[in-house]
Every structure is written in C-alpha cells, then in structure tokens.
Amino acid sequence: MKPDGTGLAVAALAIYIVGGVATFAGLALIVFMNGRDLGGWGDGRSIGYLFFCLGLGLSIVAVLLMRIFRNRMAL
C-alpha cells in the first residue's frame, strides 16, 4: 500500500489554522495593547508584531506544503 500523505496534509492544515489565529491575535495586540505590559513578557504591541509576523510566516509555509502535497497526491 502506497502512503498517500493525508497525515502530512492534515498537519499542513493545522499549521495554516494556527498561523491565521496568530496573525489575527497579533493584530489585536497591536491595536489594543499599545504601551501595556503583557504578563511580564514585554510591551503588548511588540509581542503583537511578533505574533503577526510569525502567523504570516506559518501561513505561507502551510500553503506551500499544501501545494507540495497536492502535487504529490496527483501523481
């Protein structure tokens, strides 16, 4: 039986969802937590930029992984 890569596709979808949540959480922190301490981690705005950039990066990686898995399954 040939492995079909469904598990890897599910992992890519999970990464995509986590990236989207991190992106929008970062936007919320940028807008609403300007100048406030975020639980001892630092300024909420700077943590928001971190979440925003990390979320965008995860979303891009997940889309690329989905494209790879789609092309692999088409063979």
N, C-alpha and C positions, 0 to 999 in steps of 0.2 A: 504494500500500500504506500503510495507516494504522499509525503506530507504536503498539505495544501496551504499552510501558512495562516490559517484562521486565527490561531492564538496570537501571532505577531500583528495581525490586522486589528484585533481587539485591543492589544497593547497600544498600538498607534492611535486608536480612537480614544482611549483613556488619556493618553498624553495630550491629545488635542483638547479634550474637555478640561483637563487641569490647566492647560495653557490659557484657555478662554476665561476661566474663573480667575486666574492670577492676573490677567490683563485688566479685567473689569474691577477687581479688588484694588489693583494698583491705581486705576483712575479715580476710584472713590477715595483712596487715601490721599492722593494728590490734591483733590478738590476740597475735602472736608477736614483734613488733619494738618493743615498748614501751621507750622510752629508749635505743635503739641507733641509731647513725648509719647511714644507708643510702647508702653510697658517696659521701659528701660532699654529698648533696642535703638533708640535714637529718634530723630525728628520723623514724624509721620509722612511728611512729603518726600523725604529722601528714601524711605522704605517703600513708598508708593512707586517712585521711579524704578526701584529695583524690581518690584513685582511686575510692573508694566513691561519692562524690557525682558525679564525672564519669561513672562507669559507669551510675549510676541515670539521670542526665540523658540519656545516649546511648540507653539502652534505651527511655526514654519517647519520645524523638524518633523512634526507629526504629519503634515501634509506631504512632505517629501517621502516619508516612509510609506504612507498610504499609496502614493503613486508607484513606488517600487513594488509593493506587494500586489497591486492591481495588475501591473505588467507581468509580474512573475506568475500569477494565477492564470493569466490569459494564454500562457504557452501550452 
